[in-house]
């Protein structure tokens, strides 16, 4: 199945994707989803896209693997690499975002929303 096309205002510096690792968490920005943060574990890395198993949680709460609605099947999606805003991070031992990760994500999501809103004016 081909990945869904998603517009994305995320800009990356050279070498940003070099540390991308299967089994590590990443955070993404999805044009068709307004909840944040959106994180998941990288399952596979391809040339221009990657496969993510979404997790559900909040900035201050615990995170658990996300299953498809009314299913025990993991919610896995293929996305373009360009939607990644942070990659290769870990959760704390009690499955929460680390304080520095939380701060980084909040700042990045706010900046990306501001940039997207100014482009729509």
N, C-alpha and C positions, 0 to 999 in steps of 0.2 A: 504494500500500500504506500503510495507517495505521501510525503509530508504535506500538511496543509500549509498554504502560503500565508505568511503572517508579516505584516508591515512591522518594522522595528527601527526605532530611533537610536539604538545602541551603537556607539562608535568604539572601535577597538584600536589599541596601539599595536605596532608591529610586535610579533612574538607573543601576543596575549594567549593564544591557544596552545602554546608549547607545553604548558604544565597540565593540560587536560588529561585526566586519568580515569579509567574504568574503575568503578567501585567507590569513587569519591563523590561528595555532594557538589551540586552546582545550583545557582539561582538564575532564573530566567525572567525575562519580561515578555509577556504575551499581549499582543494588540487586542485580542478578543476576550481578555479576562482582566477584571478590575481589582481583584483581591490580591493582596501582597502579604508577605513574600510568597513566591512560588519556587519551591525547591524540590530537588529529587536527586536520585543516585544515577550516575552515568552507567548505562548497561553496555553500550557499544559506541565506538567512535569511527565515523566514516570520513571521507574527504571533506565534504562541506556540511555534513549534518551529524547528529548524534541521537542515540536512543536514551530516553530518560524514564525512570520509574518515579512518578510523582510521589511526594510525601505530603501529609496534611498536618498543619499546626499553625502556630501564631508566633509573633515576634518574641513573646515572653513565655509561651507555653511549650509543652512537649510535642515532639514530632513523631508520627507513626507512618508506615507505608500506606499509600492511598490505593484502594481497590476501585474498580469500575463500579458505577452505581448499581446497587442491588446484585452484587456479584462478589465472589471471592477471588476473581481474576485481577492481578495487578494492573494498575492504570499505567500503561507504557505508551509512549508517543515518540515519533521521530520528529525532530525539530532542526531548523538551520542553526549552525553554530553562532550566527550573528545575534541570536536572541539571548545569549549568555551574558550576564552582568557580573557574575563572580563564580569562580570554579575552584575545585580542589580544596574544599574546606571540610571540617568535621564538626559534629555536634559534641556537646559535653557528655559526660558519662550518664547523666540523667536525661539525655536525648533533647536537649534544648540548644538554641543558638548561643554561641559564645558571645560575650558582650561586644567584642570588637567586630565580629561578623554582623551582629544585629545593627550596630551603629553604621557600618559600611553600607549595608543593604538599605536601611532607612534613608540615608543620604543619597544613594544612587537612584532609588525609586523616585524620591522627591525631585531630584535634578532631571531625570528623564521625563517625568510628568510635566514639569515646568517647560522643558524644551519642546515637548509634543504640543502643549497648549499654545505656546508662542508661535509655532509653525502653523497652527490652525487659525490664527487671527487674520 
